[in-house]
Amino acid sequence: MEKKDMTVINLTMDKLRRNNMAAYYVETADEVVPLVKTLIKEGDTVTHGGSETIKQCGVVDLLNSGAYNYLDRSKAQSPEEVEKIYREAYFSDTYFTSANAVTESGLLYNVDGNSNRVSAILYGPKQVIVICGYNKIVKDLDEATYRVKKFASPQNTKRLGCDTYCEKSGECLSLGRDASYMCDGCRNSGRICCNYVISAMQRHKNRIKVIFVGEELGF
């Protein structure tokens, strides 16, 4: 969505609720933390996936405040310790993340390389809180696929320092062939588009909670 359209945002939230996901809206990033505080309890075990959005909203600072049992992989001293935190995340009370895209029909679309993030969205943590700028809302899965190939993945490979085609060119090489082929891409070992997850109608009502922000945030 190129510019904020409350009709589309409200429609998307209604569709998420229809899919058994809770949906909230705040106007600014500064309003995210006060809302999050109502959704988690002091002493809860909390953690998150890699996300620029949750940093921009101050959520990481909140988790690091000492009020929560924060599984912070940035403080890990070895790859083994990082892996341990990845696995402990499945037993957390709340897992925070963003989404690569959210369709107007109420689907969450996420693409990962290591896939600790998408696996936690699917199963494990008692609840998952997804925080998205309105710019993550797309018409359908075709637009979601394009968004990842054109914007999200190239920017994330630059952030992570991955030696991939999209890091160098600024877009997925599959855009020159068939952009609608969701899983097409490079065969580089640093590729971050390995597993593709679409979250639709949920069995466990409101386990996934989506907070939309009326600002452009994240990739």
Salt bridges, closest charged atoms under 4 A:
ASP14 OD1 - ARG17 NH1 3.37
GLU27 OE2 - LYS4 NZ 2.19
ASP44 OD1 - LYS41 NZ 3.70
GLU52 OE2 - LYS55 NZ 3.48
GLU52 OE2 - ARG159 NE 3.85
GLU83 OE2 - ARG87 NE 3.00
GLU88 OE2 - LYS84 NZ 2.52
ASP93 OD1 - LYS126 NZ 3.22
GLU104 OE1 - LYS139 NZ 3.55
ASP112 OD1 - ARG117 NH2 2.72
ASP163 OD1 - LYS168 NZ 1.99
GLU167 OE2 - LYS158 NZ 3.99
GLU171 OE1 - LYS150 NZ 2.58
ASP184 OD2 - ARG177 NH2 2.97
